[in-house]
Amino acid sequence: MATATSGVTANRAELIAIANSVASEKMIDKAIVIEAMEDAIQRAARTRYGQEMDIRAKLDANNGDLRLWRVVEVVELVDDIYKQVDVKGAQKLQAGAVVGDFLVDPLPPIEFGRIQAQAAKQTIFQKVRDAERERQFEEFKDRAGEIITGVVKRVEFGHIVVDLGRAEGVIRRDQQIPREVVRVNDRIRSLIFSVRRENRGPQIFLSRAHPDFMKKLFAQEVPEIYDGIIEIKAAARDPGSRAKIGVISHDSSIDPVGACVGMKGSRVQAVVQEMQGEKIDIIPWSPDTATFVVNALQPANVSRVVIDEEEDRIEVVVPDDQLSLAIGRRGQNVRLASQLTAKAIDILTEADASEKRQKEFTERTEMFQTELDVDETLAQLLVAEGFGALEEVAYVELDELAGIEGFDEDLAQELQSRAQEALERREQAAREERTALGVEDALADLPYMTEAMLVTLGKAGIKTLDDLADLATDELIEKKRIEPRRRSEDAPKRPEHKGGVLQEYGLTEEQGNEMIMAARAHWFEDEPAAATADAEGEEA
């Protein structure tokens, strides 16, 4: 490279040979190297003839011929002697030149001094480096999700730098398999996790801890997965310790679990060895959530599954002697099952479940007794039939209520009337409470807003339209993130995520957006008046 920048008078064949060599070595287009050389020569020529000049250089990529010239514009009155020429002077460069023409003024070749040569060398290096980085990014940007093999080049601050041949990748500490020993020059397989374009060049992030790494390994070991006959529908990992995958077969004659295990466990063992002995539970996937949860909690036996669609969580009841097995060491089994099913899972024993049901039954019975002014037997009948809230009694079809054994239409109408009156009393009490909290009436006019919501907002310090308008949607309605319940005493505790202010009311994201936009509406109503006032002020 230094020879290429030692001077324009260098051997032409040598210039082209160097361009070819650099292009081949860096695996970039030869035209980019030629362009870098031209740019370096232009910079050196401006240093020699003047930085103000518009100097161009052209290097023939085939024979090495070099042309150097400056561009000048023909004008009537010269303001810039470096870039302009009058009509009379232009005739010396090109006969018949007129105002507005741009002319080429050939320049003699220049000799490179030490400083010019060094500057040219840096220019070429920078251009080639930029081209190499762009080539690396273009090569890897669409390969995220692939498994790639490389050689460990070095370990820096716990991060592994991997030589991928044409680029370098990084396995960050949190994407490594814990307790895995890696040495320089070891061959290592990893997943291309992400490729980012950054100022210091493309950054290729690799992973050996991601669940997709395990999926891709199975695809390499199990032909049926590669061919699409068997599909891995879900995967969860505790890297270096244990993993679970849910598989399904699209061919009824092929057992998905058996195909993944292989003859004498050969297929799964190949994956286990690559993942440093990580134990893998292969589970048949099912579209039925309850069935899949039961399978995911293996090897524990499950007595009953209760799905709460509103809270997006699942309550699993197990025999007393299966509790520790269902939870696993440090909550590992239930945590992986939760990740696999994408549901929060509560593990309860038969005694716990019975106690919980009895508590809920008692609480609902007492609520109906108090709010509807009925005796305990009638309240228990309502709870036993599945009624759990006043709204259900007040607005259910009359025939459904009258159809309960021992009820008639008159009793059903009376119960509905009492339930509606109780709801009105609640609404009035909530209205008085939110007034006492200082929540302005304008908030009550927002869509989907109830008095109970207004009380909740008031307690959170949100009392005006502007207070609500300043919130983001997730701050208003985001649901609380629920971790799977662990009964292990040594399980680590995580900080609780409180969710949005109104998360308990089950509002959708669209409803939350509509409420916030309605609260912001008065901001935009003031804009036309302000614009009119500004216009009148300008006229005055």
Order of alpha helices (4+ residues) and beta strands (2+ residues): alpha-alpha-beta-beta-beta-alpha-beta-alpha-beta-beta-beta-beta-beta-alpha-alpha-beta-beta-alpha-alpha-beta-alpha-beta-beta-alpha-alpha-beta-alpha-alpha-alpha-alpha-alpha-alpha-alpha-alpha-alpha
